[in-house]
Amino acid sequence: MKFKNTTIYSTHIESPLGGITLAATDEGLAGVWFDRQRHWPDTSGWQPDAKHPVLREAGAQLADYFAGKRHHFDLPLDLSHGTGFQQAVWQALLAIPAGRTISYGALSAGIGKPAAVRAVGAAVGRNPISVIVPCHRVLGTNGSLTGYAGGLERKSALLELEGAL
């Protein structure tokens, strides 16, 4: 993921599933990455800012989520740093309710691209806002846990937390 021509503010928080880096632009939350997650962005030039209001609120809402006190997030999101196709997939992920799952095929059909299952899978894997944009709720056609940039053990833990497993 490339952030171009915008200031990125960041902070690092701890969670029951390990450290998390949060990133925001002036438009909203732009990133939630677990430590050692695949597709880690280039963070050079980012401005550390633990007091940034979006980052503070994201940290608080994630803490509530991991404590089982929150099932929905209410944050401004900045998903503008992906391609148009990626953005469509990421928006579709936001419609998957907590405690529910969907297959890659159903997600592809839901965005009007039923033959684009592999491309949808790639876009899901590049989701920059883990947990909040719930890519962990997408499963293989047979219900199997497949691919998660943060690791399958985290995907399983998130689904268990939500009561989906």
Helices and strands as residue ranges (DSSP letters): E 9-15, E 18-24, E 29-34, E 47-48, H 53-66, H 84-93, E 102-103, H 104-110, H 117-125, G 135-137, E 138-139, H 152-161
